[in-house]
Amino acid sequence: MKRHVAPFGDGTVLLRLMEERDLETILAWRNRDEARVWFKNSGKIAFDAHLAWYKSYLQKEDDFFFLVEANGVPVGQCGVYDIDNGGAEIGRFLVAPEMAGKGYIGRSCAEIIRFSMGFLNLSYLFLEVMEENAKAIRVYTRQGFAEESRQDGLIRMALGRDRAP
């Protein structure tokens, strides 16, 4: 069973664990053509498959998926997952289309780092980003991530506690 995490944020964004009531919203964001291209699995996802994923997600103790809100309005999503031996992957960053360019993903990234290294006491975080996604790479670099490797069009970037902002 998933451990409870109280909502947290920086005064502009609030991250709270995703709930079943959020599924339609985040699936609509994810299935947009301009968003799907940045995911490893770029196919459209049916609601039934999304719901099945959510039900299995609820059983995972090493996976936290957050809805990001600003002024009570959903503006994006992010997560930390595959938590193991003091490290984890962060990702699933996606902004609501009408909220793009307002800095919510950068703030979400900073908060997920703070949560991961503080609350979860992790010392190493990594993410994978497509080489062509210059905008995302800039966001991650600003948060202290540095390139570790490249393979098959993906850049693996990492951040250790010693490099955290």
Secondary structure, DSSP 8 states (H G I E B T S, - for coil): -------EESSS-EEEE--GGGHHHHHHHHTSHHHHTTSSS-S---HHHHHHHHHHHTT-SSEEEEEEEETTEEEEEEEEEEEETTEEEEEEEEE-GGGTTSSHHHHHHHHHHHHHHTTS--SEEEEEEETT-HHHHHHHHHTT-EEEEEETTEEEEEEEGGG--
